[in-house]
Amino acid sequence: MAFLEISHLEKSFGSNRVVKDFNLDVEKGEFISLLGPSGCGKTTVLRMVAGFEHPSTGVIRIGGADVVGKRPNQRNIGMVFQAYALFPNLTVAQNVGFGLKIKGMAKAAIDARVAEMLALIGLPDLGARYPFQLSGGQQQRVALARALAPKPQVLLLDEPLSALDAKVRVSLRTEIRAIQRDLGITTIFVTHDQEEALSISDRIVVMNGGIADQVGSPFEIYNRPTTRFVANFVGQINAFEAEVDVASEGRVRMAGVPVQLAGPVSGSRVTLATRPEALHLGRTAGKDVVLPATVTEVHFLGSVIRLRADVAGVSVALDTFNRADQPPPAIGAPVELSLSSRDLIVLGA
Ligand code: ATP
């Protein structure tokens, strides 16, 4: 049995169904991201787990116990929001100790736990400050410490990094993940930032229109997207409409070039997708598909060169590593692009 089980969860606001048959099993200690565009229902799922929103139907179990009828403070959950949401009139230490005081913990025990939490978030000396005297990143660390202080069984993070500038966002996400691993706390993290989700998660749930489109490890989601939406939303793809020659044998033609796929396909056309780094400039050993192309754009980014090329009317992106002994091709140059048919993502018609 999973530690956190969400089964057939639905939520409608009036006639607007914003979460549809959402199912997810989260193992103890797992870090799960809910990733999707604005309005796809991520926050609504999180709020139902927290108890701030009541499901229209469905079951949420934590440690085997159904929590749907329980109030938020009966669920033993810690939550961090996008806006810092610290109490402005309380010091950092009072903010972190707030949940413990509510629980009736003795002052000495609160002080000890607060000190432990401030050390955990790397701010051991800032207990006497007020929130307005902290940077955004520090405020979010305090919010994390406040959420963790009562030892919740589940941690919910609702876009906790999105109000921070890019550099702080990256360092704080690394820190959150390290603390989460250290404590072994089961965590659900909401984000619309694909790089963030890829870098931080054990598994990602890609949501689209209230539905969990695909659930998998970052590696699976990126390399083996099962829907066109996931392929497009996570990373960049080049999509080719291929004609099917022999469906049962997986023989197709992509930009007019015969390609042997690993397995059978159905229908008379399929979409074949590649990631930019799966395309190679020139013929390469072991790459069984060679596509004639014309270079249309060259972006020298330093360690990586991003090219665009026209392949039989399809504009494709291709990433290649810089090599000091090999200048990038010129715009307008005829080139060959090679790829391994094993790296093609078959997305159906
Ligand atoms: P974002 O990243 O923009 O926060 P999200 O994926 O978290 O998006 P939700 O906040 O879960 O999306 O909202 C999903 C849909 O439900 C949206 O269309 C939103 O307008 C609607 N919605 C959310 N809360 C309510 C509410 N209390 N009353 C009515 N509609 C709501």
Residues whose N, C-alpha, C, O or C-beta is under 5 A from the ligand:
A	BS01	ATP	F13 V18 P37 S38 G39 C40 G41 K42 T43 T44
